[in-house]
Amino acid sequence: MQSENPIVADLVKLANAAAGTFAGMTREARDGARERMREAFGGIDFVSREEFDAVKDMAARAREDGDKLAARIAALEAKLADRT
């Protein structure tokens, strides 16, 4: 049995309206935060993971080449020191 109490009906309508308002405020806050993030990070240039990995590999190879060259220089200097 369902009663048609106007006070209960009004409270239900008020609760539904509050829930809808809260959902709308949540959406607005989320969209506003996204927009602020886009504005904040809009001027920053990001690189892709592939580009980062490629530059990282290049730096590692350059470091290895530098170490090899340093070892060769040390060996040549040692030879020069032995001659004198």
C-alpha positions as CSV (number, residue, x, y, z in Angstrom):
1,M,0.0,0.0,0.0
2,Q,1.4,3.3,-1.1
3,S,0.5,6.5,0.7
4,E,0.3,9.9,-1.1
5,N,1.6,12.0,1.8
6,P,2.5,15.4,0.3
7,I,5.3,15.9,2.9
8,V,7.0,12.7,2.0
9,A,6.6,13.4,-1.8
10,D,8.1,16.9,-1.3
11,L,11.0,15.4,0.7
12,V,11.6,12.8,-2.1
13,K,11.6,15.6,-4.7
14,L,14.0,17.7,-2.6
15,A,16.4,14.7,-2.2
16,N,16.3,14.0,-5.9
17,A,17.0,17.7,-6.7
18,A,19.8,17.8,-4.2
19,A,21.4,14.6,-5.8
20,G,21.1,16.1,-9.2
21,T,22.6,19.4,-8.1
22,F,25.5,17.5,-6.3
23,A,26.1,15.5,-9.5
24,G,26.2,18.7,-11.6
25,M,28.6,20.4,-9.1
26,T,30.9,17.3,-9.3
27,R,30.9,17.4,-13.1
28,E,31.6,21.1,-13.1
29,A,34.5,20.7,-10.6
30,R,36.0,17.9,-12.6
31,D,35.8,19.8,-15.9
32,G,37.2,22.9,-14.3
33,A,40.1,21.0,-12.9
34,R,40.8,19.4,-16.2
35,E,40.8,22.8,-17.9
36,R,43.2,24.3,-15.3
37,M,45.5,21.3,-15.8
38,R,45.5,21.8,-19.6
39,E,46.3,25.5,-19.1
40,A,49.0,24.8,-16.6
41,F,50.7,22.1,-18.7
42,G,49.9,23.6,-22.1
43,G,53.2,25.4,-22.5
44,I,55.3,22.4,-21.4
45,D,56.8,20.3,-24.1
46,F,56.6,16.6,-23.3
47,V,58.6,13.9,-25.1
48,S,57.4,10.5,-26.0
49,R,58.7,7.4,-24.2
50,E,60.4,6.3,-27.5
51,E,62.2,9.7,-27.8
52,F,63.3,9.5,-24.2
53,D,64.6,5.9,-24.6
54,A,66.5,6.8,-27.8
55,V,68.3,9.8,-26.1
56,K,69.0,7.7,-23.1
57,D,70.6,5.0,-25.3
58,M,72.6,7.6,-27.1
59,A,73.9,9.0,-23.8
60,A,74.9,5.6,-22.6
61,R,76.8,4.9,-25.8
62,A,78.5,8.3,-25.5
63,R,79.5,7.5,-22.0
64,E,81.0,4.2,-23.0
65,D,82.9,5.8,-25.9
66,G,84.2,8.4,-23.5
67,D,85.4,5.7,-21.0
68,K,87.1,3.8,-23.9
69,L,88.9,7.0,-25.1
70,A,90.0,7.8,-21.5
71,A,91.5,4.3,-21.2
72,R,93.3,4.7,-24.5
73,I,94.7,8.1,-23.5
74,A,95.9,6.7,-20.2
75,A,97.6,3.8,-22.0
76,L,99.3,6.2,-24.5
77,E,100.4,8.5,-21.6
78,A,101.9,5.4,-19.8
79,K,103.8,4.5,-23.0
80,L,105.1,8.1,-23.3
81,A,106.2,8.0,-19.6
82,D,108.1,4.8,-20.2
83,R,110.1,6.3,-23.1
84,T,111.4,9.2,-21.1
